[in-house]
Amino acid sequence: MKLTTSLLAAAGLAGLATSLPLEARDTCSYIYEPTLYWISQHQPDDPATPQASVNIQQQIGFVDTIASFSGVPSDAYGCTLEYNFVPNSNAQVYGTGNPQVINVYALPETLPSPITWDTIGPVTGSLVGTWQFPTGAALNSPEKIYINSFACTPTMNYRFEVADTWSVYGGISDVDTASSGLSIAYNC
């Protein structure tokens, strides 16, 4: 009887241990706050200066954001481009069409100098991802958006533009901080 009670008690404890929710463990390392540049089709020769926010739009012309992540360790693996959205009063989607659908293009490890619309055009590589910035009620909830994974290099550069350039009049904008915005995850 004691053995049966002990076995049932042990089984009950074992069942309790396995039914508890398991916490996800994030083993990744991150690079936050890339250097951001805005380039404008209407000012194709104007050198871009570092910015504190993501600004992507198609109105009278295009404004694209260039993101440059530096300091990726030489032994890093599994680099993933992400957008960590944290609700804030600066985040906005405006206009008509689908300005929240964003294309991402690869850029070379070394960017041209100066960074302008005209100098980035010839070095813009292939389309490497498309993602959707939160809209409507989703602007009130945090969300981690996985854009794509890449081979790691010491510097990783990307160009972001409105995807549907023919029917969109508007864009998106958001601050980029250590807790909200673009990041590279690696060594996961």
N, C-alpha and C positions, 0 to 999 in steps of 0.2 A: 504494500500500500504506500509506504514511504517512497519507494522507488518510483511508482507511478506518479505520485504527487510531485516529486522532484523533476521527473521528466516532463510533466505537463507544465510546471512552472518554468522550466528551462525553455520549453518550446514556446510558451507565451512570451517570454522575454526575447527570444530569438525572433519571433514574429513581430514584436514591437520594434525591435531594432531595424528590421528590414522594411517596415511600413513607414518609417519616418522619412520625410522628404529629404532628398540628397541635394546639397547646395552645389551649384555649378562652380567650378574653379577656373578662373581666368589665368592661364599661365603665360599669356602673351606679354611681350614688351611693346611699348608704344613710342611713336614719335608724334607729338602734337604740335599744333600751331606752325604749319608750314609758312614759308614766305609766300605771300599772295600778291599777285599783280593783276590789275585790270587793263585789258587792251581794248581799244575802241576802233571799230571800222571807220567811224567818222573822223578820227584823228590818227590815221594809219602810221604816221611818222613820229608821233609824240612818245617819248620814252616813258615807260611805266615806272611807277614808284611803289614801294611796298605799301600794302593796305592791311587793314585789321578785319576785313569782312569778305565774305563771298558775295559777288555781285555778278549775276548772269542774266542777260536780257536781250530781247529782240524788240525794238520799238521802231524808230526811224532807221536805225542801223543796229549792229550787234555790239554788245559788250560781253567779252569772255573773261573768265578768271583763269589765271595760270597759278598753279600750286607747285612749289618746290620744297621737297623734303630732303634735308641734308643730315648727315651724321648717322646714316644707317651703318651699323657695324659690318666689317668685312666678312665676318662669319655668320651673319644673319641668314635665316632661311624662312620661306613661307610668307613673304611680304603681302599683306592684304590692304588694299585701299578701302577705307571706311568713312562713313559720315555719321557722327554721333550727334543726333539731334536732341537738344534739351530745350523745352519750351521757354521762350523769352519774348519780350515785347518788341525786339528788333527783327524777329523772324517774320518774313512776309512773302506771300505769293500774290502777284497782282497782274491784272490784265485779262485778256481773252485768249481762247485757245487752250493749250496745255503747256503753259510756261514752266511748270514744275518738272517736266520730263527733260532730263539733262544727259547729254552725250559726253563721254570722256575719251580723250585722245592721248596717246603716248607722245611724249616729247623726249628728246635726247638727254643724256645725263648732263651735258654742258649746254646751257641756254645761250642764245646769241646776246651780244651786247651792242647796243642797248636792246632791251626787250620792248618791241613795238608790234603792232598788228602786222606790219609788213615783214619784219624779221622772223616772227613766229610762224607765219604761214608756210614758208618753204620747209621748215623743220618739223611741222606737225605730222606725226605718224598716223598709224591706223586707229580706227575706233576700237577701244578696248573695254568699253562698258557703257551701259545706259542705266540710269537710276531715277527714282522719283522722289523729289523733295516733298515732305508732308504738306497736306492741304486740309482745309476745313477743320473738323473736329480733331484730326490727327496732330494739328499744331499745338494741342493741349497735352500731348502725351510724349514722353521720351521714347526715342527709337534709335536703334543701331542699324544702319544700312550698310550691308556688305556690297561693295561695288565690284571688285574683282581681285584676284590674286596674281602675283607677278614674281618673277625671279628678282631677288634683292640686288640692288646696286647701291654704292655709297650715297648717291644722290638720285632721287626719283622725282620726275617732273611730269605734270599732266595739264591738259587744257580742257576746260569745262565750257560747254555752250548749250544754248537752248536746242533741243533735239528737232522739233518740228518748226523749222524756220519759215515755212510758207504760210501757216495759219495762225501763228502766235503774234500777239501784240502785248508784251509785258515781260515779266521775269520773276526772279526770286532774289532775295538778299537775306543774309544772316551774319551775325558776328562769328568770329572764329577764335575760340579760347581753348584753354587746356581741358575744359570740361564739355565743350560743345563745338562741333565743326569737323573738319577733315582730319584724318589721322592715318598713319601706317601702323598696322599691327604686324609683329614678326616673332619668330621663335615660338609658335604656338604648338 
